Amino acid sequence: MTRFRKASTLVATLLAAVALMHAAAATAGTLEKVPADRVCMVNDTRFPNAQIPVPVDGKTYFGCCEMCKGRLATDTVVRMATDPVSGKQVDKATATIGALPSGKVLYFENEKNLQAYKAP
């Protein structure tokens, strides 16, 4: 009985991993490059209109409300993201930004990485 349970767990885990990989591949091709001013960089969400600019140390970040504006001005952590292709930390103000159909955005260190992410 224990072997059967272990095998069932392994199969279920493998099926879940395949499903996640398939879902990631399906959404990757639909990633659309977006301008930084259309993104709330606190919520990492795309908006149809320009957001509130927040200048910090010669760079400009964008937030959707006064709370986000305040966080961007004071919280260095919220101004950074991880490039999903290279795994490197990127500054949201200088990143290449791609939006998923859900409206969530991903930050890339360059256009090449955004294109690599989009490739199936």
C-alpha positions, 0 to 999 in steps of 0.5 A: 500500500505504501508503494502505491501511495508513493507512486500516486503522489509522484504521478500527481506531482508530475502531472501538476508540473506538466500543467504548470509548464503548459500554462506558462507556455500558453501565457508567455506568447501573449506577453505584450510590451508596455510603456512604464507610465501605464504600470503601477509599479507597486501592484505590478499591474497594467493600466489603460491610462498614465499613472502618477510619476514618482521621481526618485534619485533621477529615475521615474517610477509610477504608481496608481494612487497616493499610497503607491506613490508614497511606497515608491518614494520610500521603499527601495524593495518595491522599486526592484523586480526579478527578471524571469529569464535571467533571474537578475534583479532589475530596477523597475524604472529602467526595466523593459516591461511586459504585460500578461493578458491578466494585466499583471506585468513582468520586468526584464533587464532588456528587450532580448529577455522579453522576447526570449520569454515570449518565445514558445 
